Amino acid sequence: MSLPDDLPISQSLAVFFGVTGFEWLTEGRTELFNALAIALASGIAIFIVRRWLHKRQRNEH
């Protein structure tokens, strides 16, 4: 079973590293669970928006 092409893996990783980097710079430590939760939530949101836009474009044609 292959993964769909529209999974936002790179965007989710960017959010994860951005959150952990920001926490490390501001607080001197990172909370990996919080960063992972934020990255997963943003990845799911990006995935849903991409699916919705794809269905919308397909219905217009």
C-alpha positions as CSV (number, residue, x, y, z in Angstrom):
1,M,0.0,0.0,0.0
2,S,1.5,3.3,-1.0
3,L,1.0,6.7,0.6
4,P,-1.1,9.4,-1.2
5,D,0.9,12.0,-3.1
6,D,-0.7,14.9,-1.2
7,L,0.5,14.0,2.3
8,P,2.1,17.1,3.8
9,I,5.1,15.3,5.3
10,S,7.7,18.0,4.5
11,Q,5.3,20.8,5.8
12,S,4.7,18.8,9.0
13,L,8.4,18.3,9.6
14,A,9.0,22.0,9.0
15,V,6.4,22.9,11.6
16,F,7.9,20.4,14.1
17,F,11.4,21.7,13.7
18,G,10.1,25.3,13.8
19,V,8.2,24.7,17.0
20,T,11.1,22.8,18.7
21,G,13.6,25.4,17.6
22,F,11.5,28.3,18.8
23,E,10.9,26.6,22.2
24,W,14.6,25.9,22.5
25,L,15.6,29.5,21.7
26,T,13.0,31.1,24.0
27,E,12.8,28.6,26.9
28,G,16.1,26.8,26.6
29,R,14.4,23.4,26.4
30,T,11.9,21.7,24.1
31,E,8.7,19.9,24.8
32,L,8.6,17.2,22.1
33,F,5.1,16.1,22.8
34,N,3.7,19.6,22.2
35,A,5.8,20.1,19.1
36,L,4.6,16.8,17.7
37,A,1.0,17.5,18.5
38,I,1.2,20.9,16.7
39,A,3.0,19.4,13.7
40,L,0.4,16.6,13.4
41,A,-2.5,19.0,13.7
42,S,-1.1,21.3,11.1
43,G,-0.4,18.3,8.8
44,I,-3.9,17.1,9.1
45,A,-5.3,20.5,8.4
46,I,-3.1,20.9,5.3
47,F,-4.2,17.4,4.1
48,I,-7.9,18.3,4.6
49,V,-7.6,21.6,2.8
50,R,-5.7,19.9,-0.1
51,R,-8.4,17.2,-0.5
52,W,-11.2,19.8,-0.3
53,L,-9.5,22.0,-3.0
54,H,-8.9,18.9,-5.2
55,K,-12.5,17.9,-5.0
56,R,-13.6,21.5,-5.7
57,Q,-11.4,21.8,-8.8
58,R,-12.6,18.4,-10.1
59,N,-16.2,19.4,-9.7
60,E,-15.7,22.7,-11.7
61,H,-14.5,20.8,-14.8
